[in-house]
Amino acid sequence: MVRNLTLGCTGITVPQNAFGALPIQRTDMETAVHILRKAYEGGMRYFDTARAYSDSEEKLGNAFAGMRDKVFIATKTHAKTPEGFRKDLETSLAKLRTDYIDVYQFHQAEQCYRPGDGTGMYECMLEAKAAGKIRHIGVTAHKIEVAYECVESGLYETMQFPFSYLSGEKELKLVEMCRERNMGFIAMKSLAGGLITHAEAAMANVSQYDVLPIWGIQRESELDEWLAFMEKEPVMSDEIRAFIDKERAELAGDFCRGCGYCMPCPVGIQINNCARMSLLLRRAPSAKWLNEENQAEMMKIENCLHCRQCTSRCPYELDTPALLEKNLADYKRVLAGELQV
């Protein structure tokens, strides 16, 4: 059975199996509400969304109307000004159909906001908390040094950061820092942007740590896979450990996680797919990736301006133009029958 986990000093105690609501923005309202309610009925209690996820907040609001006290809802603001912060917060409260948010987070923080730093952003969090509109102050980050600084500041109650069995020593250090400081750690991208396809191994890995994974769920079949672990949680076995070691060897080094923060591209390249096409073809072989539509998308790489806007935005500091060129070369070899996947 999945164990209950307390999210640091927040006191929020939920099963170590939570719902990431970014993908449900791609489904219709009726389907999303059905999936969210089924997640609750199956035992999930923590639901993560963001103002940036189009209508995800509205879908959560519709799903949990009249039962707000039975779930924990986290959302985020990407605002960079106090005015934007207050506007986002009021919009989120309205869309979620609630008068409070359990965990309110700075979304993909580029810096550690502090009282008196001149931005007024942390003061907005304190103001919202004093007004009862938020209960806990959190932050999400993609850059490890920013994450370290936020944890060391002691100003935040939760840290949300990518964490999976592909994570390295830096991420493990971050998990330990949070544990030592009684700060809740929320694990995003525990499937590495779709590159991890072995749910049992992913679950067995996170169960070893004091982290709350938020699985990105779009389809009911995906939800069913995670809910199955509520009664029978995977444990780290020699077999799973050997599988993870093989995965780490295959995916060692720089690879695109598909987060999409690098976009939009000036020439319209779908970077979040194109920069990892070789891995997608190898790990989930499908005629879909070789159809005319995807061929046309891949050929856009030939129009790359090498402006490096994508590189400057990449939270993992990847050389994205070089990755795109490598993936295009592999793709052409697959199309020509010179490379088998």
DRENRODREN-246187 format. One record per residue (C-alpha): residue number from 1; residue in three letters; x, y, z. Coordinates in nm, 4 decimals. Example, Ala and Ser with C-alpha at 12.3 -4.5 7.8 and 13.67 -1.06 7.14 Angstrom:
2
1; ALA; 1.2300; -0.4500; 0.7800
2; SER; 1.3670; -0.1060; 0.7140
This chain:
341
1; MET; 0.0000; 0.0000; 0.0000
2; VAL; 0.1232; 0.3520; -0.0829
3; ARG; 0.2464; 0.5217; 0.2318
4; ASN; 0.1213; 0.8558; 0.3573
5; LEU; 0.3714; 1.1377; 0.3322
6; THR; 0.3724; 1.4700; 0.5177
7; LEU; 0.4846; 1.7588; 0.3009
8; GLY; 0.7482; 1.9093; 0.5271
9; CYS; 0.6374; 2.1775; 0.7706
10; THR; 0.3052; 2.2317; 0.5884
11; GLY; 0.1434; 1.9480; 0.7817
12; ILE; -0.0254; 1.8376; 0.4586
13; THR; -0.0390; 1.4574; 0.4769
14; VAL; -0.1422; 1.2693; 0.1634
15; PRO; -0.0699; 0.9395; -0.0126
16; GLN; 0.2663; 0.9438; -0.1930
17; ASN; 0.0841; 0.9357; -0.5254
18; ALA; -0.0433; 1.2713; -0.6521
19; PHE; -0.2045; 1.4194; -0.9626
20; GLY; -0.0251; 1.6538; -1.2025
21; ALA; -0.2942; 1.8438; -1.3902
22; LEU; -0.0956; 1.9950; -1.6760
23; PRO; -0.1999; 1.7274; -1.9320
24; ILE; -0.5743; 1.7531; -1.8674
25; GLN; -0.5733; 2.0888; -2.0443
26; ARG; -0.5630; 1.8761; -2.3610
27; THR; -0.8918; 1.6981; -2.2840
28; ASP; -1.2506; 1.8222; -2.2916
29; MET; -1.4205; 1.9364; -1.9725
30; GLU; -1.6391; 1.6292; -1.9241
31; THR; -1.3470; 1.3881; -1.9614
32; ALA; -1.1226; 1.5932; -1.7335
33; VAL; -1.3830; 1.6169; -1.4583
34; HIS; -1.4446; 1.2415; -1.4784
35; ILE; -1.0710; 1.1654; -1.4509
36; LEU; -1.0197; 1.4069; -1.1604
37; ARG; -1.3117; 1.2666; -0.9634
38; LYS; -1.1973; 0.9116; -1.0309
39; ALA; -0.8520; 1.0076; -0.9023
40; TYR; -1.0106; 1.1288; -0.5795
41; GLU; -1.2269; 0.8186; -0.5472
42; GLY; -0.9148; 0.6085; -0.6027
43; GLY; -0.7333; 0.7748; -0.3131
44; MET; -0.5435; 1.0688; -0.4603
45; ARG; -0.5708; 1.3827; -0.2483
46; TYR; -0.3087; 1.6265; -0.3820
47; PHE; -0.3698; 1.8001; -0.7155
48; ASP; -0.1166; 2.0313; -0.8812
49; THR; -0.2015; 2.2856; -1.1499
50; ALA; -0.0928; 2.6344; -1.2621
51; ARG; -0.2318; 2.9548; -1.4018
52; ALA; -0.0212; 2.8853; -1.7120
53; TYR; -0.1988; 2.5546; -1.7858
54; SER; -0.4805; 2.7124; -1.9894
55; ASP; -0.8119; 2.5727; -1.8508
56; SER; -0.6646; 2.3177; -1.6064
57; GLU; -0.7647; 2.5252; -1.3023
58; GLU; -1.1209; 2.5564; -1.4287
59; LYS; -1.1424; 2.1798; -1.4704
60; LEU; -1.0262; 2.1251; -1.1123
61; GLY; -1.2772; 2.3824; -0.9946
62; ASN; -1.5614; 2.2004; -1.1657
63; ALA; -1.4461; 1.8592; -1.0467
64; PHE; -1.4175; 1.9509; -0.6790
65; ALA; -1.6988; 2.2013; -0.6354
66; GLY; -1.8715; 2.1334; -0.3039
67; MET; -1.5903; 1.9157; -0.1715
68; ARG; -1.3071; 2.1645; -0.1382
69; ASP; -1.2125; 2.0520; 0.2120
70; LYS; -1.1521; 1.6957; 0.0909
71; VAL; -0.8581; 1.7745; -0.1411
72; PHE; -0.5348; 1.9747; -0.1393
73; ILE; -0.4860; 2.2037; -0.4368
74; ALA; -0.1589; 2.3623; -0.5432
75; THR; -0.1284; 2.6166; -0.8190
76; LYS; 0.1306; 2.8616; -0.9447
77; THR; 0.1912; 3.2115; -1.0787
78; HIS; 0.4395; 3.2988; -1.3487
79; ALA; 0.3981; 3.6685; -1.2721
80; LYS; 0.7050; 3.8890; -1.2393
81; THR; 0.5349; 4.1928; -1.0854
82; PRO; 0.3102; 4.2431; -0.7790
83; GLU; 0.0290; 4.3549; -1.0088
84; GLY; 0.0597; 4.0388; -1.2125
85; PHE; 0.0800; 3.8276; -0.8964
86; ARG; -0.2423; 3.9688; -0.7538
87; LYS; -0.4229; 3.9315; -1.0867
88; ASP; -0.3107; 3.5689; -1.1227
89; LEU; -0.4102; 3.4852; -0.7673
90; GLU; -0.7618; 3.6259; -0.8025
91; THR; -0.8051; 3.4501; -1.1379
92; SER; -0.6885; 3.1193; -0.9907
93; LEU; -0.9246; 3.1489; -0.6953
94; ALA; -1.2154; 3.2166; -0.9307
95; LYS; -1.1301; 2.9364; -1.1739
96; LEU; -1.0736; 2.6878; -0.8907
97; ARG; -1.4016; 2.7968; -0.7301
98; THR; -1.2397; 2.8351; -0.3904
99; ASP; -1.1476; 3.1064; -0.1421
100; TYR; -0.8056; 2.9601; -0.0601
101; ILE; -0.5173; 2.7702; -0.2201
102; ASP; -0.3287; 2.5147; -0.0147
103; VAL; 0.0121; 2.5653; -0.1765
104; TYR; 0.0788; 2.8732; -0.3901
105; GLN; 0.4043; 2.8654; -0.5836
106; PHE; 0.6288; 3.0930; -0.7833
107; HIS; 0.6338; 2.9116; -1.1174
108; GLN; 0.9728; 2.8236; -1.2717
109; ALA; 1.1500; 3.0784; -1.0551
110; GLU; 1.4560; 3.2405; -1.2069
111; GLN; 1.5606; 3.3843; -0.8722
112; CYS; 1.4995; 3.3360; -0.5025
113; TYR; 1.2459; 3.6041; -0.4124
114; ARG; 1.3108; 3.7499; -0.0674
115; PRO; 1.1534; 4.0211; 0.1480
116; GLY; 1.3126; 4.3562; 0.0709
117; ASP; 1.4733; 4.2500; -0.2585
118; GLY; 1.2981; 4.5335; -0.4414
119; THR; 1.0619; 4.3165; -0.6451
120; GLY; 0.7779; 4.3085; -0.3926
121; MET; 0.7036; 3.9493; -0.4947
122; TYR; 0.7666; 3.7736; -0.1641
123; GLU; 0.5704; 4.0479; 0.0118
124; CYS; 0.2770; 3.9506; -0.2137
125; MET; 0.2963; 3.5953; -0.0815
126; LEU; 0.2949; 3.7203; 0.2779
127; GLU; 0.0029; 3.9512; 0.2016
128; ALA; -0.1981; 3.6681; 0.0434
129; LYS; -0.1208; 3.4353; 0.3335
130; ALA; -0.2235; 3.6959; 0.5910
131; ALA; -0.5518; 3.7412; 0.4025
132; GLY; -0.6174; 3.3665; 0.4132
133; LYS; -0.6062; 3.3344; 0.0343
134; ILE; -0.3114; 3.0955; 0.0445
135; ARG; -0.2018; 2.8602; 0.3195
136; HIS; 0.1552; 2.7721; 0.2255
137; ILE; 0.4281; 2.9443; 0.0219
138; GLY; 0.6072; 2.7308; -0.2353
139; VAL; 0.8373; 2.7613; -0.5333
140; THR; 0.9078; 2.5576; -0.8454
141; ALA; 1.2424; 2.5645; -1.0226
142; HIS; 1.4275; 2.4002; -1.3081
143; LYS; 1.7722; 2.5413; -1.2380
144; ILE; 1.9473; 2.3611; -0.9555
145; GLU; 2.1392; 2.6601; -0.8215
146; VAL; 1.8167; 2.8613; -0.7890
147; ALA; 1.6584; 2.5630; -0.6123
148; TYR; 1.9501; 2.5382; -0.3684
149; GLU; 1.9231; 2.9087; -0.2883
150; CYS; 1.5489; 2.8873; -0.2273
151; VAL; 1.5911; 2.5940; 0.0097
152; GLU; 1.8775; 2.7582; 0.1977
153; SER; 1.6792; 3.0820; 0.2358
154; GLY; 1.4301; 2.9175; 0.4712
155; LEU; 1.1565; 3.1291; 0.3142
156; TYR; 0.9636; 2.8532; 0.1390
157; GLU; 0.7594; 2.5628; 0.2688
158; THR; 0.7759; 2.3514; -0.0472
159; MET; 1.0159; 2.2991; -0.3355
160; GLN; 0.8993; 2.1527; -0.6651
161; PHE; 1.1771; 2.0246; -0.8900
162; PRO; 1.2278; 1.7554; -1.1580
163; PHE; 1.3134; 1.4223; -0.9944
164; SER; 1.3167; 1.0726; -1.1410
165; TYR; 1.5378; 0.7667; -1.1521
166; LEU; 1.7429; 0.9542; -1.4120
167; SER; 1.8298; 1.2248; -1.1589
168; GLY; 2.1895; 1.2669; -1.0486
169; GLU; 2.3815; 1.3662; -0.7389
170; LYS; 2.2741; 1.7310; -0.7553
171; GLU; 1.9053; 1.6403; -0.7401
172; LEU; 1.9641; 1.3876; -0.4627
173; LYS; 2.1446; 1.6592; -0.2676
174; LEU; 1.8410; 1.8856; -0.3122
175; VAL; 1.6069; 1.6152; -0.1777
176; GLU; 1.8318; 1.5725; 0.1256
177; MET; 1.8531; 1.9500; 0.1840
178; CYS; 1.4739; 1.9670; 0.1908
179; ARG; 1.4520; 1.6732; 0.4303
180; GLU; 1.7025; 1.8296; 0.6679
181; ARG; 1.5115; 2.1593; 0.6695
182; ASN; 1.1655; 2.0012; 0.6980
183; MET; 1.0715; 2.1461; 0.3591
184; GLY; 0.8268; 1.9563; 0.1424
185; PHE; 0.9685; 1.8217; -0.1846
186; ILE; 0.7272; 1.7837; -0.4759
187; ALA; 0.8700; 1.5750; -0.7595
188; MET; 0.7722; 1.6868; -1.1072
189; LYS; 0.8758; 1.5193; -1.4321
190; SER; 0.9175; 1.1838; -1.2601
191; LEU; 0.8653; 1.0306; -1.6050
192; ALA; 1.1336; 1.2580; -1.7565
193; GLY; 0.8952; 1.4190; -2.0014
194; GLY; 0.7621; 1.0862; -2.1282
195; LEU; 1.0972; 0.9125; -2.1777
196; ILE; 1.0345; 0.6891; -1.8764
197; THR; 0.7650; 0.4384; -1.9680
198; HIS; 0.7994; 0.1833; -1.6859
199; ALA; 0.5512; 0.3014; -1.4229
200; GLU; 0.6435; 0.0327; -1.1705
201; ALA; 1.0106; 0.1317; -1.1780
202; ALA; 0.9251; 0.5021; -1.1543
203; MET; 0.7032; 0.4407; -0.8514
204; ALA; 0.9505; 0.2077; -0.6814
205; ASN; 1.2182; 0.4738; -0.7175
206; VAL; 1.0273; 0.7656; -0.5638
207; SER; 0.9010; 0.5478; -0.2800
208; GLN; 1.2573; 0.5377; -0.1474
209; TYR; 1.2565; 0.9127; -0.0775
210; ASP; 1.0505; 1.1678; 0.1132
211; VAL; 0.9132; 1.3209; -0.2052
212; LEU; 0.5602; 1.3638; -0.3399
213; PRO; 0.5413; 1.2685; -0.7088
214; ILE; 0.2828; 1.4482; -0.9211
215; TRP; 0.2190; 1.2210; -1.2183
216; GLY; 0.1097; 1.4047; -1.5315
217; ILE; -0.2213; 1.2416; -1.6231
218; GLN; -0.4270; 1.2956; -1.9371
219; ARG; -0.6026; 0.9648; -2.0015
220; GLU; -0.8101; 0.7401; -1.7795
221; SER; -0.5859; 0.4450; -1.8701
222; GLU; -0.2860; 0.6369; -1.7302
223; LEU; -0.4742; 0.7129; -1.4115
224; ASP; -0.5678; 0.3469; -1.3697
225; GLU; -0.1999; 0.2540; -1.3772
226; TRP; -0.1163; 0.4896; -1.0900
227; LEU; -0.4254; 0.4047; -0.8873
228; ALA; -0.3296; 0.0375; -0.8995
229; PHE; -0.0324; 0.1253; -0.6798
230; MET; -0.2592; 0.2518; -0.4024
231; GLU; -0.3164; -0.1048; -0.2854
232; LYS; 0.0074; -0.2640; -0.4002
233; GLU; 0.3003; -0.0255; -0.4045
234; PRO; 0.6051; -0.1426; -0.6033
235; VAL; 0.9197; -0.2003; -0.4017
236; MET; 1.2754; -0.1659; -0.5244
237; SER; 1.3804; -0.5185; -0.6240
238; ASP; 1.7015; -0.6444; -0.7833
239; GLU; 1.5127; -0.6771; -1.1108
240; ILE; 1.3867; -0.3176; -1.1040
241; ARG; 1.7256; -0.1907; -0.9913
242; ALA; 1.8924; -0.3654; -1.2869
243; PHE; 1.6337; -0.2155; -1.5232
244; ILE; 1.6955; 0.1348; -1.3866
245; ASP; 2.0720; 0.0912; -1.4231
246; LYS; 2.0186; -0.0004; -1.7887
247; GLU; 1.7934; 0.3024; -1.8383
248; ARG; 2.0478; 0.5352; -1.6816
249; ALA; 2.3179; 0.4036; -1.9103
250; GLU; 2.0974; 0.4535; -2.2162
251; LEU; 1.9892; 0.8041; -2.1206
252; ALA; 2.3138; 0.9267; -1.9685
253; GLY; 2.4262; 1.2744; -2.0665
254; ASP; 2.2306; 1.5591; -2.2167
255; PHE; 1.8806; 1.4934; -2.3420
256; CYS; 1.5711; 1.7062; -2.3932
257; ARG; 1.3001; 1.6526; -2.1289
258; GLY; 1.0303; 1.7989; -2.3549
259; CYS; 0.9241; 2.0714; -2.1112
260; GLY; 0.8745; 2.3273; -2.3901
261; TYR; 1.0147; 2.6277; -2.2025
262; CYS; 1.2457; 2.6890; -2.5008
263; MET; 0.9530; 2.7768; -2.7266
264; PRO; 0.8234; 2.9480; -2.9302
265; CYS; 1.0867; 2.9134; -3.2001
266; PRO; 1.1167; 3.2018; -3.4501
267; VAL; 1.0924; 2.9570; -3.7438
268; GLY; 0.8262; 2.7370; -3.5848
269; ILE; 1.0326; 2.4319; -3.4901
270; GLN; 0.8489; 2.2106; -3.2377
271; ILE; 1.1610; 2.1868; -3.0258
272; ASN; 1.0085; 1.9842; -2.7419
273; ASN; 0.9499; 1.6923; -2.9815
274; CYS; 1.2157; 1.7467; -3.2446
275; ALA; 1.5083; 1.7742; -3.0008
276; ARG; 1.4349; 1.4268; -2.8603
277; MET; 1.2994; 1.2507; -3.1679
278; SER; 1.5806; 0.9913; -3.1674
279; LEU; 1.4847; 0.8849; -2.8161
280; LEU; 1.1127; 0.8857; -2.8948
281; LEU; 1.1716; 0.6576; -3.1934
282; ARG; 1.3867; 0.4185; -2.9944
283; ARG; 1.1806; 0.4056; -2.6773
284; ALA; 0.8301; 0.4105; -2.8206
285; PRO; 0.8561; 0.2973; -3.1835
286; SER; 0.5551; 0.4203; -3.3689
287; ALA; 0.4644; 0.5002; -3.7261
288; LYS; 0.3236; 0.8226; -3.5836
289; TRP; 0.6719; 0.9743; -3.5563
290; LEU; 0.7425; 0.8947; -3.9223
291; ASN; 0.4195; 1.0222; -4.0770
292; GLU; 0.4119; 1.3131; -4.3233
293; GLU; 0.3177; 1.5644; -4.0553
294; ASN; 0.6131; 1.4791; -3.8336
295; GLN; 0.8478; 1.4612; -4.1300
296; ALA; 0.7487; 1.8178; -4.2190
297; GLU; 0.8067; 1.9280; -3.8587
298; MET; 1.1508; 1.7665; -3.8471
299; MET; 1.2567; 1.9280; -4.1761
300; LYS; 1.1941; 2.2704; -4.0223
301; ILE; 1.5193; 2.2135; -3.8336
302; GLU; 1.6974; 2.2921; -4.1624
303; ASN; 1.5652; 2.6489; -4.1240
304; CYS; 1.7230; 2.6946; -3.7781
305; LEU; 1.8605; 3.0479; -3.7438
306; HIS; 2.1043; 2.9510; -3.4692
307; CYS; 1.9731; 3.2519; -3.2791
308; ARG; 2.0104; 3.0462; -2.9597
309; GLN; 1.6939; 3.1875; -2.8042
310; CYS; 1.6060; 2.8285; -2.7180
311; THR; 1.9402; 2.7755; -2.5473
312; SER; 1.8967; 3.0868; -2.3340
313; ARG; 1.5545; 2.9650; -2.2166
314; CYS; 1.6476; 2.6006; -2.1540
315; PRO; 1.6331; 2.5296; -1.7787
316; TYR; 1.8795; 2.2429; -1.8317
317; GLU; 2.1253; 2.4646; -2.0231
318; LEU; 2.1322; 2.2296; -2.3215
319; ASP; 2.2912; 2.3143; -2.6563
320; THR; 1.9534; 2.2888; -2.8252
321; PRO; 2.0581; 2.3718; -3.1854
322; ALA; 2.3196; 2.0943; -3.1702
323; LEU; 2.0599; 1.8512; -3.0316
324; LEU; 1.8201; 1.9433; -3.3120
325; GLU; 2.0846; 1.8822; -3.5777
326; LYS; 2.1764; 1.5448; -3.4288
327; ASN; 1.8135; 1.4375; -3.4111
328; LEU; 1.7488; 1.5452; -3.7706
329; ALA; 2.0495; 1.3453; -3.8899
330; ASP; 1.9240; 1.0345; -3.7071
331; TYR; 1.5724; 1.0907; -3.8391
332; LYS; 1.6912; 1.1076; -4.2000
333; ARG; 1.8852; 0.7845; -4.1522
334; VAL; 1.5710; 0.6140; -4.0178
335; LEU; 1.3685; 0.7368; -4.3157
336; ALA; 1.6383; 0.6100; -4.5523
337; GLY; 1.6428; 0.2714; -4.3829
338; GLU; 2.0022; 0.3161; -4.2715
339; LEU; 1.9148; 0.3163; -3.9008
340; GLN; 1.6847; 0.0648; -3.7353
341; VAL; 1.4760; 0.1603; -3.4300
